[in-house]
Amino acid sequence: MTVETHIAARSSGIVAALVHGLETEFGRGAGEALARRFLDAEEVDFCWDARVRERWLGAFEGAELDGIELDRVAVLGVLDRRWFVAGIIVDGEGQAQGMIARRAFGGRRAAERAFANAR
């Protein structure tokens, strides 16, 4: 059984807000370069926060985080104006703990097809 959840579209301004905050702190021109570094370093959290839909895929077998059971969740999202589908490892508190895979797509339709087929 899979459970699918639709999430309010809060992801559209994530990268813009990050760039703006970094430019405010470090000056114009530095924001974009620093934002790329933040996105790379915190990719799992950004993908989790940028999701617009999620679907539970099942338990994450073979690994526990300090005795905590983990789940596999497929997410559909948009980050930096690019649609993606990712497999995220989530703990019982709903916090992302890791990412299995991530694919970027040129448009929403292709991403939705991949999301529907995620296993």
Number of C-alpha atoms within 10 A of each C-alpha: 6 10 10 14 12 12 14 10 13 13 20 17 15 17 20 15 12 18 22 18 14 19 18 12 11 12 11 12 11 15 19 17 12 16 20 15 11 15 17 11 11 11 16 22 16 18 25 28 18 26 25 19 19 22 20 19 18 15 14 16 10 7 11 12 9 6 7 11 15 23 20 22 26 28 28 27 28 26 20 13 14 14 21 25 27 25 26 27 21 21 18 10 8 11 14 21 15 16 19 12 11 16 12 15 15 11 13 15 11 15 22 19 11 18 21 13 9 15 14
